[in-house]
Amino acid sequence: MLDFKEGQYVVGIWFIAYGDKDILATLAQAEKGWVMRWRFLYYVPEPGQKAQSAYTGELPDATEEEALEIAKKSFREMAFGTGGELHELLVQTSDMSVILDRLRKQPWCHTKKIDALVAN
């Protein structure tokens, strides 16, 4: 699951597939600097059950170029360590419709529209 705020500047999205597991990672602008987020998704022994763990790394003093280089290196290392295939999508925009449009075109991305819940 991706977690962006409306209007948040997103640099890139990475996806690493290995076996029946995957890693989804992002780099986006934070209040101060940049934030890298990634989560591991894996299957547990019970049939059909999934588990995930999420992590965050902050880069408060980095420029966009420095943060991007750190993210690329980190996610390349994760792909190498897992033996997985790395997919990189650089979006560099805060326009959510552009981000979603580009995401939907990725062969590794599966999206579905859900209606927002509105409290009465």
Residue pairs with C-beta under 8 A, 6 or more apart in sequence:
1 24
1 39
2 13
2 24
2 26
2 103
3 26
3 37
4 10
4 26
4 28
4 96
4 99
6 96
7 94
7 96
8 28
8 29
8 94
9 28
9 29
9 92
9 93
9 94
10 26
10 27
10 28
10 29
10 91
10 92
10 93
10 94
10 99
11 27
11 28
11 29
11 34
11 64
11 67
11 68
11 71
11 90
11 91
11 92
12 26
12 27
12 68
12 71
12 88
12 89
12 90
12 91
12 92
13 24
13 25
13 26
13 88
13 89
13 91
13 99
13 103
14 23
14 24
14 25
14 26
14 38
14 71
14 75
14 86
14 87
14 88
14 89
15 22
15 23
15 24
15 25
15 86
15 87
15 89
15 106
15 108
15 109
16 22
16 23
16 25
16 75
16 78
16 79
16 82
16 84
16 85
16 86
16 87
17 84
17 85
17 87
17 108
18 79
18 82
18 83
18 84
18 85
20 42
20 43
21 40
21 41
21 42
21 43
21 82
21 84
22 40
22 41
22 84
23 38
23 39
23 40
23 41
23 75
23 78
23 82
23 84
24 38
24 39
24 41
25 36
25 37
25 38
25 39
25 71
25 74
25 75
25 78
26 36
26 37
26 38
27 34
27 35
27 36
27 67
27 68
27 71
28 34
28 35
28 37
29 35
29 94
30 58
30 60
32 60
33 58
33 59
33 60
33 61
33 62
33 67
34 58
34 59
34 60
34 62
34 64
34 67
35 56
35 57
35 58
35 59
36 56
36 57
36 58
36 59
36 67
36 70
36 71
36 74
37 54
37 55
37 56
37 57
38 54
38 55
38 75
38 78
39 52
39 53
39 54
39 55
40 52
40 53
41 50
41 51
41 52
42 50
42 51
42 52
43 49
43 50
43 51
44 50
44 51
57 74
59 66
59 67
59 70
62 70
68 90
72 88
75 86
75 88
76 86
78 84
78 86
79 85
79 86
87 106
87 108
89 102
89 103
89 106
91 98
91 99
91 102
93 99
100 111
103 109
103 111
104 111
